[in-house]
Amino acid sequence: MKPIGWLRWLAAGLCCCVSVCDPAPTLEQEAPFVIQVDAQVSEGELRPVWSYFGYDEANYTYRENGKKLLGELRQLSPTPVYVRVHNLLTSGDGSASLKWGSTNAYAEDAAGKPVYDWKIVDCIFDVFRQKGVRPLVEVGFMPEALSIHPQPYRHDFPKGSVFTGWTYPPRDYAKWEELVYQFTRHLRERYGEAEVRSWLWEVWNEPDIDYWRGSREEFFKLYDYAAEGILRAAPEPKSAVRTLLALPDGMPRNFFVPFWSTAREGAMKRRGRRDRR
């Protein structure tokens, strides 16, 4: 079967696509370059080529103003509009507030068995379909029942830190993978294989800053288990990576280069397992 074919790095409205099957980059391969801009010269009208939008508050999607805005964005763009929202797997009752969203997609019963609930997820994705926009499915964040540090969980922005229990690694990576599998499988069954293949997929958000409160290696593991879950349910997703923030101290470079190598190794292992089936 085909491994995850493309990594799509989205930051500040700019996209850069690279194949996880290509050789991993090294710092020595980078060469300095100079960009010169002559502000006195006019080249004509700037025609926007970007059509990607996103927001934290997933539950605003199905509010009246949210639906209105998504419809307007679609009407303004001659190309497909992609929308990415945070908090698709975050625990909570679906009440919205700034920098917060929740779907309560995952909980556990008294015996520790998973309980999946897709009602709020469906409200969000139904609006995407109704308004003619395509999801860039962000797999995150950590449900309260899976977090190794669940409390405090819901923040009260702007009071205190927003990086609470949802930013931590799972206490059980197998349950995390199964959650991602069930989530992807549900979307595929509800919206159809052809529709889901037109979407983009990614794991988490900016793990090089406090959106991820685990180690770099723990994020690589989180990504690998999530990728396995996605591929089990939808074998040919368009992409599955996470946005890295462009920090001036070079942290994304130190994070992304080893991540790229790890993701490529994981993709090759998954391909080998499927080839043997």
N, C-alpha and C positions, 0 to 999 in steps of 0.2 A: 504494500500500500504506500501511497505517497506521504512522506513526512511533512511537517510544517514547512511550507515552501518559502514563505517570505516573512521577513521582519519589517514592520513598518514603524518608524520612529516619528512620532507626532509631537511637536513642541512649538508653541507660539505660532501656530498656523502654518508651519513648514513641514513637509513630508520628505523623508529620505528612505528609499526602499533598498534593502540588501538581502541577499539570499543566505540562509543559514547553512546552505550546503557549500558555499564558497569558502576558501581558506580564511581563517580568522585573521583580522588585521593586526599589525604590530605597530608600535609607536614609531619604529624606524621607517615605516613606509610613508609616513606623513611628510609632506614637503610644504614649505612656506609659500604663500601666495599673496598677491596684492590686488585689491579692488580699487579702481579709480572711478570717481563719479564727477562728472562735469555738470554742475547745477545750472549752468547757463544754457544748456542745450535741451531742446524739447524733442522727444521721440514720438509724440502723439499721445492719445488716450491710453491710460492704464486699464487694461481689461482684467478684472479679477479672475484668477484661476483656482482659487481655494473654495471649498464647499464643505468644510468640516466645522462643526460646532459642538460645544459641550458645556455641561454645568454640573454642579454638585448635587443639586436638589432634585433627585429623580422623581419625587412625588409631585412636583410642579408640572410634570409632563401632562397629566390628565386633568389638570385644572383648566378652566376656560381660557385664561390668558396663555397658558402653556400650549394648548392646542392651537390657538390663534397664531401664536408666534411661529410654531413649527410649520403651519400651512403657509405663512408668508415667506419664510425662508425657502421653502420648496418652490414657490411661485417665482421667486427672484433669481433662481439659479437655472441655467440651461443644462447643467450636468447634475447627476445624482447628488443629493445632499446626504451627508453622513452625520449622525448625531451620537455623541458619547455622553453617558451619564455615569456619575459615581454611584456607589452604594446599592448596586443591584442585589447583593447578597447580605447586606447589613441587617442586623436584627432590629426590630422595632415595630410599632403599630401603624406605620405609614403616615404619621403626622409630619408635616414639613416645617422646616425652619432653615435659616441661613446656614450654609455650609453643612447641611445634614440631609439625609434621606434614608429610607429603610423599606424593606419588603417583607421581612420575617420569613424569608424563603426556607430557612433551616432552623430547626429546634430539635430537642431530644426529649423522649419520654422519661419516666422515672427509672426505666431500666437502661437508659443510655442509648436507645435505638433512635436513629434519625427519623424526624418528622418533616416532610417537605410540604410547603404551601406556596403555590404559584399564583394566587389570586392577584396580588399587587403587581407582581411581575407581568402578568397578562394585561393589566390595565395600562402599563407603560408601553409594552410592545404593540398592543392593539392600536394605540394612538399613532405610533410610528407608522404602522401599516396604513391606517386611515388617512394620514396626512402625506403619504407618499415619500417619506424619508427612510433612509436605510440605517440600521443600527451599526455603530462600531461598538461591539459588545465588550465592555470592560468587566472582566471577571474579578469581582471584589465587592465588598471587603470581607474581613473575617467575622463570621457569625459569633455572637456572644457565647453560644454553647461550645464552640470549638476553640476559642481564643485561650492561649496559655496565661493571659493576664486580662480577664474579662472586665474587671472593675477598676476605675469607673468606665462606663461604656458610652452612653450618650453624653455628648458635650453640650455646653450652653454658650455657644458663640454669641458675642465676643468675650464672654467671661472665661478666663482660663484657656488651657490648650485644647485645640480640636483633635489632637492626636491621642485618642484614648484607646479603649480595649479592642477596637476594630482594626488597629494597625499591627497587631502582634501575630506571630506564627501560630499555626494550628497545633493543638496538643496531639492530634492524630492525623497524620498525612494521608492515610488510607481513606479516612472519612472525608477529608478535604477533596481528594480525587473523586470519590463517589458523588459528592455534592456537585462538583463541576460536571461530571458525567450526566447526572440526573437533570441538572439545569439545561445543559445543551440538548439532551435528548428531548426534554419537554418542548423546547423552542422548535426543534426540528419537526416534532409530531404536530404541533399546533399550527405552524406557519408553512410547513412543506419544505422538502429538501431543496427544490430549486430556489425558493426565496432565501433560505438560510445560506445557501452558497454565494449569494450576492452580498452578504454582510462581511464586515471585517471583525476580527477577534483580537483581543489582547488580554494580558494578565497584569492586573494591579495598576497602580499609578505612582510614578516617581519614587521607586524604592530606594533611590540614592539619598533621599531626605527622610523626614520623619513620618511620611506615609507608611513607611516600613520600619518597625521597631525591632526587627530581628537582625541577624548578621547577614552579610553578603551571601555566604554559603547557604544560609537558611532560605534566602529568597530564591537562589538557584534551584533548591529542592522544591520550594513551593511552585515555581514555574514548571518544573519538570512533571510534577504530579498533576498540575492543572492541564498541561498540554496533553498528557495521556488521557485525562478525562474528556477533553474536547474531542480528541481524535477517535476515541472509542465510540462517541455518539455521532460525530460528523467528520468522516475521514479526510475531507479535503477543504479545510477552512482556508480563507485567503491569507490570514496572518494570525500570529499569536505572539505578541511581545508586549513590553511595557514601556511607556514613555519615561525617558530620563531627563531630568532638569538640567539645563545648560548652566552649570555653576562655574565661576571664573577660576576656582582653585584646582580644576582638573579632575574632580571627583567622578563625574560621569565617565571620563575616559578610563579611570581605574576600575570603575564598576562595569562598564559596558564591554570592554575587551575580554575579560575573563568570562563574563556572562555569555557573550557570543560563542566563545569556544565551548562552554558547558552546554549551551542550547544545541549547538551543532552535534556534539557527541551524543546528547540525549535523543535527537532526531534520528541519528544513524542507528542507535540501539533499537528504537521503536520500529524503524523500517525493517531491521533484521528480524525482529520478533514476528512481524506480520508476514514477511517473506517466507518464514518457516511454517506458517500455518497452512 
